[in-house]
Amino acid sequence: MKRKKMVALLLLTAMTTAAFAGTETVMADEEVKEFTAFFAVPGSEINDDNEIQQMIAQITGAKCKETWLTGQTAQEAVGTLIAGGEYPDMIDGGDGMAQLYDAGALIALDDYIDDYPNIKEFLTEEEWDKLRQDDGHIYWIQQFGNIYGDEKATTHNDEAFWIQTRVLEWAEYPEITTMDQYFNLLEEYNEANPTMEDGTANIPYTILCDDWRYFCLENAPQFLDGYPNDGSVIVDPEELKIIDYNTTPTAKRYFQKLNEEYQKGIIDPESFTQTYDEYIAKLSTGRVLGMIDQWWDFAYTVNDALKQQGLDTAGCNYVPLPITIDEGMTNQWHNSGGTLNVASGLAITTSCEDVEGALQFINDLLSQEVHDLRFWGVEGVDYEVDENDEYYRTEEMRLQSSDTAYKASHTCTYSYFPQYSGTSHDGINAMKPEFQAKEFYDGLSEDVKECFAAYGVETYVEMLGTSEAPGPWYPMYSYSNNMTTSTEGGMAWVKMGEIKHEYLPQVVMADDFESAWENYLSVYEGCNPQAFLDEMQEELDRRMEAAAKYQ
């Protein structure tokens, strides 16, 4: 094993050196092309001499310098770029994609897609059509939620009520299926265990409300009523009718429960003032017993931090619970199938001087060889291959993969470029380690394994159960995310967001909940939400008509 790893390291070093020396293995006498990209989300930059980035450059003949959002909202950052009139070669503007489109900052991709087979194959004709804008052209490629082959679902990458395994173990792994049961357990555990082993005070429940991430506070009612994450509305699948989840009886019960828990001291008093970075740092201490969040929003940073501190062995890992408002309801926290968010994606800007080269780079990143490098790494260094050609990692490899310095110098996932989950082209391995069943299970901390065993499951997904994929309208947030104030409904949507962001924390903290709730509803109705709901109904109808063409 040690000899094999040494050989692999020597090979990696040789390949990296070749990459700096002129990339002869890619194309003779040609230098590596260098592109730039900006992603309007927080992220971690890698070292300039990152080893796997250089290996990918050797194969593709190109590399990309990625920059990320810092100190601004997505729309502010995009607005700054538009004002300056100069852009990176590639961009995902997040909530600012509509601004970029309106500013004429993006290259239409229609005439190019057929020339790049990996890009062409990445989406179906129906999915490409869903990405067409008002002018009939396609300007970006949605990177995420794409499943190749079998799904191989192990990690619930989406939203849930999360709870630490130490809480469940203390209570002897009870069945928790309702919101009231969830908060009762947090109360009981915190009363019996107010501190961690080192004397640090526990935080029973915290809420992330920073900027657009206030979904951690406001959109739970849709899930509690048993609906999937359409984000901005509920869709009645029988009547195909839009419902406002902000004003349902369940919404009132949910916020009243938060108010009660706040008055009891269960909810973190810093919830409504903490920044995202402060929230992540708080979770990384292991103090927070539970919260609502998307897995992708916290776990990839927090889990590594817990592991590096040894807190994973203290029961500080999070697992999801199938919470609904009442018992006996089917939850839809997890749905099978991929999710196409047409509101944003990876685009090429008008500042790019080599559109064909940029598309070729994207195309090459989707090849299986490069995809393996991005997400599995280097054989013999980051993973091994067993006698059945199945990839796996040793515990040493798993630990180094969670190390911040190692990731900066060695790992290069190009995480906001198009990517697959599901099954590799070899029909054996998962596209990513976290979806490889045996590797996934072997890599779990003992506390999570014990928790899963107690509930008779083997994955995070099985903790929740899986519902069938929602209808062809899904997800509706891919439309509302790009609404602007140019329409009456868009104006209402912006105002609704501002009011919810301002008033819902007040509702949670109020001494008199009923008065605070009635005041919130009064101000909310003043935003003219019906105009928004009407436009969402029109979009729902349009999507259903469009889907009928492919049936």
N, C-alpha and C positions, 0 to 999 in steps of 0.2 A: 504493500500500500504506500509506504513512504517513498519507495523508488518510483512507483508510478506517478505519484504526485510531483516528485522532483522533475521527472521527464516532462510532465505537462507544463510545469512552471517554466522550464527552459524553453519549451516550444513557444509558450505565450510571449516570453521575453524576446525571442528571436523574431516572432511575427510583429510585435510592437515596434521593434527596432527597424524592421523592414518598412513598416508603415511610415515612420519618420524619414526613412532613407529615400523614398521616392515611389513607393507602392508598385514595384515592378510586377508583382503578381496580379495586379489589377489590369493595367494597361501600360504598355511600354512607353516611356518618355512622357507620360502625362502626370501632372500633379493631381493630388486629391482636391476635388472641388470643396469649397467651404460655403455653406449656407448659414443663414441666421433665422431664428424663429422666436416669436414671443407668445407666451401663453398667459392669458389673463386670470391666472389662479396662482396661489402661493406654491412654490416648489423649491427644490434644492438643486443648485448648480453643481456640476461635477468638475473634477480637475481637468485642466487643459490636456494633460497627458494620460487621461483615463485609458486603461489598457483595452477594455472591450470596445470602446469607441474607436480606437485605432485599428483593432481587428476588423470591425465592421467597415471602416474606411478602406481597408485593404481589399475587402470583398466587393464593395459597392463603388469604390472610387470617389466617395463623398463623405462628408461629415457635416454636422450642424451644431452651431453654437446656440444653446437654448438660454433664454432669459425668462424670468417669471415675475409675477405681480408682487410689488412691495409698496406698502404705504398708501395705496390708492384702491378705489373700487375698479372693477373691470371697465365700467363706462367712463370713468375719469381717465384711466390709462389710455383707452382707445381714443377718447376725445383729444388727448394731448398729441397722439400720433397723427390724427386727422388734421389738427391745427398746424402741425409742422409739415405735413404733406409728404413725409418720408416714412417708409415702413420697413420692417424686416422682410426677408424673402417669403417667409411663411408665418401664419398667425392663426391662433384660435382666440378670438376676442370674447368668448363666453357671452355674458349678457350684452356685450357691445357689438355682436356680429351684425345686428340690423344697422347700427351706425356705420360700420365699415361698408356694408352693401349700399346704403343710401349715399355714401360719400364717393362711390365709384372706385373704391380702393382695392377691389378684388378682381382677379382674372376669372372669366368664365371657363369652365373645364370641359364643356360638352364636346368640343372638337378634339380633345386630347385623350379622353378616357379609353376609347377603343384601342389605342396604341400601347397601353400598359396592362398586360393581361392580369397581373396580380391585383391591380386596382380595379379593373373591370369586374373580376370575380368577387371582389370584396363585398359587393352589395348586389341584390337582385335588381331586375329592371324596375319592379314596383318600388323598391327602396330608393333607387336613384331618382325616380320620378317624384317621390315624396320630398326630395331635397331641392326640387326646382323652385325658384323664386317667382315673383310676380311677372317678371319679364320672360319667363320660360327657360331660363338658364340655371345651371348648377354651378355654385361657387365654392362649396366646401364639401369635405368628406367627413362624415361622422365616424369618429375613431373607435367608439366603445360599444359594448353590448353585442358584439358580433360573435356568434358561435359557429365553429367549424366542426363538422361531424357530430359525434355524440356530445351531449352537453357537459357531462362530468361535473355536476354542481356539488360542491363541498362547502364553500364559504358563502355565507349570505352577505353579499357586497352592498346591500341596501339598508334601508331604515328599519329600526326596531327599538323596542324597549330593551336595553342591555342591562345586565346585572353581573356582578363579580361572582365567581364560583365559590368564594369563601362564604358568601351570604347563603347560597343554596346549600352548601355542605353543612353549615351550622344548623340550618332548619331541617336537615335530613332529607333534602331534595324534594320539597313539596310540589304539588301540581299548582302552578300559578298561571291562570288564564285570563284574569280580569284586571283592570286598572286598580280597583280597590285592593285586591289581594296583593298586587305588586307593591303598592305603597305601604300596606300593613306590614309586609315582610321587612321592608327597609326600616320602618319605625322600630319594629321588634328587635332586629339585629343591632341597630345603632344604640338602642337603650341598653342592651346587654354587652355591646362591644363598642364603646364610644371612641376608642383609639386603636391605632395599629400597634403592632408588637413593640415598636420603638417609642410609643407614647404620642405619636402624631395623631391629631384629631381626625376622625373620619368625616367625610362630607357625604351625607346620605344620597343626595340627588342634586345635580347641577344642570343648568340649561344654557346652551349656546345660543346667543341672540345677535351676534356680531354681523352686521351688514346683511347680505343675502342668506346667510346661514341661520337666520331666525326661523327657518323651516323646522328647526329642532324644538321650537316652541309652538308654532301656530298650525301645523298641518296634521297633527295626530288624529283629529276627529274623523278624517276619512278612513284611516286604518281601524280605529276603534269601532266603526260601524261596519267593518268587514269588507271595505273596498280596497282596490290596489292604489298605487301611487300615481294618480293622474296629476298630482301636484297642486293644481290651482282650483280644481273643481272635482265633484263626484259625477260619474256617468252611470246612470241607471241602465244596466245592460239589457233589460227587458223592454223598456219604453224608449230607450236611446234618448234620454232626456238629461240635460245638465242640471245639477243640484249644487247649491252653494253650501259647502261644508262648514262655513264660518258661523252659520246661524241655526244649525240643527240642534235639537235637544241634547244630543251627545256632546256637541261643542260646549254648551253651557255646563253640563256635568263634568267635563274634562277640566275646564278652567276653574270651576268651583273646587274641584279636588286639589288642583295646584294651589289655589288660595288657602285651603285648609292646611295643606302641608307646609306652606310658607309660614303661616301663623304658628305652626308647631315647631318651626326651626329645622324642618327636614330639608327644605330647599335652600341651596347655597345663596346667601344674601348678595354675593357678587355676580350672580347669574346675569343680571341685566346691564352690567357695566364691563364685564371682562371681555378682552379681545380674544380672537381665535388663538393666538399664540399663548396667551395666558391660560386659556382653557386646555389646550394640548399639554402645556407644562403641568397643569393641575392633575390631569388624568395620568400623566407619566409618573407621578409620585405614588400612585396606587391608592390614594386617599378616597377617591370618588367611588361610591358603591354602585351607582346606577345613573342612567341618563337615556334620553332618546337621541339618536344620531344615525347617520349613514356610516356603514362600516368603512367605506373608502375615505370618509372625512376624518377619521381618527386612527383607525387600527394600524395602518402601515407605518405610522410614526410611533404611536403609543406602545404597540406590542413590542417593537424593537427596544424601546426605552425600558420597559418592564423587564424584558429578558436580560438586558445588559446589567441591570441592577439586582438580578436574582429575585425580583418581585413576582415573577410568574410562578415560582415555587411556593409563594405565600398566598396563592388563591386570588390574585389581583387581576387575572384574565377575565374578559367579558364574554358572556354567552347571551344569545337573544331568547326572548320568551314570547309565546304566541298570545299576546294580549289583545282582548277586545273589551268593549264596554260592559257586556254581560256574559254570563256563562252560556255555553251551548251554541255560540256563533262560530261560523267558519271565518278564519282570518285570511287575509291576502297580503301579508307582509312580504311573502316570497312567491313570485310567479315564475313558471317555466318559460323558456324561450328568451331571446335577446330583446333589447330595448333600443329603438332607433329614435334618438333625440334630434329631430331635424332643425332645431333652433340654432345649433352651433356645430362647429367642426373645424377641421384643418383646411385652411385656404391658402392660396398663393396670391401675393399682392402685386400691385402694379409696379412696385419698386424692384421686383425680382428680374434680373437681367438674363436668367437662364431658366425659363419655365419648364422646358423639356428636361433639363438636368434635375430640377427639383422634383418633378414627377417621377423620373427614373429612380431617384433616391427613395421616394416613398414606395414605389413599386418594389424595389429591392429589399426594403425593410420588411416586406410581407413574405419574402421567400422563407421557406422552412429553416434553411441553414442560418439565416440572420435572425429570424424570430427566436430560434433556440438560443443564440448568443445573447439576445436582448433579455430573455426572461429566465433561462436556465443557466447561462454562463458558459464556462469552459469545462469540457469533460476532464476529469481527473483533478480539477481545481475546485469547481463549484458543484459538481455532481459526478456520480459514477453510473455505470450501466451494468445491469446484472445479466445472468445467463439467458434471460427471456427478452433481452433488449429493452428492459424497462429502466427508466431513469430513477435514481434515488440519491439522497444526500446523507452524509454522515452527520452526527451531532456537531462535530467540529465545523463542518461546512455550514450548517444551519446557523450556528452562533456567529461565524464570521459574516454571513449574509445580513445579519442584523446590526453589524457594527458601522457606525456613521462614517468613520474614516475609510474603511474598506470599500463601502459603497461609492464614496466620492472618487476614489482612485481606481476602482476596478469595475463597478457595475454601470452599465449604460442601457437602460430599458427604452430610451426615447419614449417616455411614458405618455406623451400627448400626441404621438403619431399613431396611425391606424394599427390595430392589433386584434388578435383573436383570443378567445377562450375556447373551450371545447377540446377536440382531439386533434393531435398532430396528423400530418399527411401519412405517417407510418402506420396509423390505425392502432397504435399501442399506447403512446404517451400523451399526456395532457399538454396543451399549449403552454401552460404555466405551472410551476411547482405546486402552487396552492390548490390546484384542481386534480393533482395526481393522487388517487385514492390512498394508496399505501404510504406514499411520501407525506401526504397531508396528515394521515393518522400518526405515523411515526414521529412527525415533527411537533405534534401537540405536547404541551406541558402535561404533567401527570394530573394536575388538578382538573384540566379540561377533560382528559380521558376518563377520570373517575366520574365527573359530572355526566358525560355522555352515557357512560355505562349505567349510571343510576336511572337515567331516563330511557334507556333502551335504544339509543341512537348512536350514530357514528360520525355525524357531521353537524355543522351549524344549521344547514338547511333543514335537516331532519328535526331539529329542535322546534322549528316553526311549522313544518309541513309545506308542501308545494301545491299551489293552485294552478290551474290551466292558464295559459297566456291570455291576457285580456283581449278584447276585440280589436279590429283593425284601426280603431281610432287612437289607440294607446301609443304614447302617453300624451295627454292634452297639454301638459306643461311645455311641450315642444312648440306649441303655438303661442301660448300666453307669454313665454319667455322673450319673444321677439315683438310683442305688442308695443306700440309707441303712442305718444299723445296726439298723433295725427288723426285718430278716430275717437268717437265718443266713448266707445268701450275701452279703448286703450287709455284714455285719460282717466276713466273710472278705475281701471286696474292699477295705475300708478298711485292714485289717491288712496285706494284700498290698502295697498302695501304700506304706505306712509302711516296711515291711521292704525293699522294692526301693529306695526313696529313701535308706535308711540303708546298706544293705549293698552295693549295686552299685558305688558309688564305691570302697568298700573292696576289692572284687574287682578293679577296674581297677588300683588302686594297690598291690596286695599283692606282697610279695617271693616268696611261694609261692602261685601261682595255684590249683593243684589243691586245696590245703587251704582256701583262701578260698572257692572255688566250692562245695566240699562243705559247708562251714559255712553258706554262704548257702542252699543247697538245704534243709538240715536246718531252719533257722529258717523258711524259706518254707513248707515242708510243715506246720509247726506252726500256720500261719494257717488251716488247713482249706480250701485252695483248691478242693477238690472241691465244697464247698457252693456256692461262687461259680459254678463251671463248670456245675453242675446247674441253677442258676437261669437262667444264660445259655442253656442248652439248651432250657429251657422257653420262654424268650422267642423263641428261634429258631423253635421249633415253632409258637408262637402267630402269629408274623409270617407264616410260610409259609401257615398256614390262613387268615389274614385276606386275604393277597394272592390266594388262590384265588377269593375272592368276586368279584374284578374281572377275572378271566380269561375 
